[in-house]
Amino acid sequence: MSDSLDALHRTFAALCAKYRVTLPAAVAQFEDLWGRLIAAEAPVSTLADLIQIAHNIAGNAKTFGFASAGEVAHEIDLCLGPICAAGRLPDAAEQERIAALLAALKSAAQ
């Protein structure tokens, strides 16, 4: 293998290792914001932050070996989008759905 290809593999391995650390942190951030939103301790505009976190995970996770986390995050993104667009808090059924998806995301991020 050429030196440049070896260097590329090492760089990618380092990026994967970093993502293994940052993914659970992103999920924890999502969980914290979600809990604050549901407890009415954060404004409805927090939904946009939650969508951004989910969207980032959905876009990056598969690249770094967390395909199932990316798929779950994409589902969260799709669920939250219409709620955010309506400028309202999620109803009980939506909260239950997001809570189940968040549990799946936490599991997939390990």
PyMOL commands that set and color helices and strands:
alter all, ss='L'
color gray80, all
select helices_A, chain A and resi 3-38+46-60+62-64+67-86+92-108
alter helices_A, ss='H'
color red, helices_A
deselect
rebuild
show_as cartoon
